[in-house]
């Protein structure tokens, strides 16, 4: 992987994907399925260690329901906590 600005923005991308996924109560598996990407690939994206292609970038934004530009906003990376995040139960319309 290259250094400099690329490494910085890949870190922002990973931090934003993780933040938005957790905020929406999604597991990595659920987001990977929604974005039609491999869960191991998503894990590397969240760690900021993979330079993803444009179509994967767009798929993640669509799956998270946000504009692609939101994934590149400056965000500090947070050390991941052990275990799975609590899932938010979504209300279903009946």
N, C-alpha and C positions, 0 to 999 in steps of 0.2 A: 504494500500500500504506500502511496505517496504521502509526503508530510505537508507541512505548511497549512495553507487555507483549506485544502481538500480534507485533511485530517480533522480540522476544526469543524467544518460543516458536516462531516459524517458523524461527529460526536453530537452536534446539535440535532441532526436528523434522528439519531438513535434515542436521544433523551426525549425528544418530542413524541416520537412514536410510542415509547414506553409510557410517558406521562398520560397521553391521550387514551391509550389502551386501558390503563389502570383506572383512570377517571371514569371511563365508560363501563367499567366492570367486566371487561373482556379478558379471557385467558389468551395466552400466546397461541394456543391451538385454534381458538375461535377466530382470532384475527387472521391467522395464516390461512385458514379455510376460506374466510370471507374474501381475502385478497388473492386467493388462488396461488399461494406461494408455500414453499416448504417451511415447516416450523423451525427447523435448524437454521435456515436462511434468515428467518425473522429474528431469531436469537442473536445472530451475528450483526444484523442491522441495529438492533437495540444496544448492542455493545459498541457500535461504531467501528466495527472491524471489517466491513465489507463495502466495496464500492458498487452500489447497485445500478442496474440499468434504468433508463427513464420509464419504461413501462411498469416496472416493479414499484418505482416511486409513485406513479400515478395510481396504481392499484391500491397501495397502502392508504393514500389520501382518500380515495373513494370509499374504501372499506371503513375508514374512520369518520367519514361524513364531513370532511373539511376541505378547504382549498389547499392545493399542493404547497403554496407559499408558506402556509402555517408550519410546515414541517422543517423549515429552514430558519425559523426564529431562534435567536440566541436563548439557550437554556442551559443551566448548569446540570451536569450529569450527577446523578445520585447513585451511591452504591446500592446495588439490589439487595433486598431483604430476603432471607431464607424463607422458603415455603411459598405457597400459592397465595395470591391476593384474595381478599374476600370478594365474593361475587355479589353484585347488586341484583336483586330480583327485580325484573322488569314487569310492569303491569301489562296484562294482555287485555285487549278490548274484547268484550263478550257481548 
